[in-house]
Amino acid sequence: MKRVAILGSTGSIGTQALDVIAANPGRFRVVALAAGRRTDRLIEQARAFAPAVISTAEAADAARVRGAAPAARVESGRRGLLACALESGADIVLAATDGAVAMEAVFAAVRGGIDVALANKEVVVSLGEALMTEAAASGARILPVDSEHSAIFQCLLGEDRARLHSIVLTASGGPFWEYGPEELAGVTVAGALRHPTWQMGTKNTIDSATLMNKGLEAIEACRLFALPPERVRVLVHRQSVVHGLAIFTDGSVKAQLAAPDMRLPIGYALAFPERLETSPLPLEPLALLGGGEHPVLTFEEPDPERFPCLALAYRALRAGGTATAVLSAANEVAVRAFVDGEIGFTEIPRLVGAALDAHEAEEATLETVRRADAWARSFAERTARPRHSSTQ
């Protein structure tokens, strides 16, 4: 039975992971849960799965959880995340938090030789070069949970990596794929949260609407699969059935297709190298492809003029070092400012671009990434909220 620690247990990925675990009681045991401020949901999860270690964001919330789960060790903040990752006896850590909050805990788990199922783009985007070096040294496996990276991972199993030409990540295009510049300028938060395909948390849904999520995924793919930027392409695929393609030097193409359900890549990462059974088993190909006598799958090039976040991500990728950490941190602040009504939708890429313009990249280490992350957040806060910042 595989012992699982979940960082971000009350978010979209975390709750779906617990669905997978509950459906496979003989395969997994939850040994640690870490969450932010959804304390009531965390208490429910603790009662259902009885983990040995629990972490909350705030000490006051830890006291509440301790009262509801007296048999568990309950910590908070940085200490709690590290305890979940390192001291729970986990065989695998599912990193499903938003942003860079769990960066140190994930890095420590990899350094300790513990496998990581990675659903958090920001950690590998910010710390990818150093993280992959640590994994190679410790023997820890980094198993991708994003549907696109899981697809590529599956396509490359058993293949000679020297014969890989390039990979393609697919994007749904989000809710505004057909919008013009004027329509994009008027986008509301409610509109941006109406994703046409996936059920995700607020930040990932906004990132999908700007296509920043696909930029972050391109950076992640370069780190995970040791590829240069020019060998990682993005195509918009509205049906969200093909999740990734691998193109080989002989001209062959392998693709991974599946229903748009995050429980599939979550289960694949947790059970690897085995596969789980689903019920009912989705064997009917026409149903998978959308039905009809002649199902159609379409692919389009993304438009960099309407969706500049993707180009910003490739720019940071080519700059290397701490530039990708700055991109990720500035984007977090920009998305939060948009959700709070302080900037418009099209100001998100402008703010991120300004942060990249002002940053001088350094080699990425845990310490330099921490500094770059803090600097980018401060810069983006001042830029997004100039009047508020001037009164501090």
BELDA-V232394 format. One record per helix or strand of 3 or more residues. SS is the DSSP state (helix for helix, strand for strand). FROM is the first residue (numbers start at 1). TO is the last residue. If there is no record, write none. Layout:
# BELDA-V232394
SS&FROM&TO  SS&FROM&TO
This chain:
# BELDA-V232394
strand&2&7  helix&12&22  strand&28&34  helix&39&49  strand&53&56  helix&59&68  strand&73&76  helix&77&86  strand&92&95  helix&103&111  strand&115&118  helix&121&138  strand&142&144  helix&147&156  helix&161&163  strand&164&171  helix&181&185  helix&189&192  helix&202&210  helix&212&224  helix&229&231  strand&232&236  strand&242&248  strand&253&257  helix&262&271  helix&285&288  helix&309&319  helix&323&339  helix&347&358  helix&366&384  helix&386&390
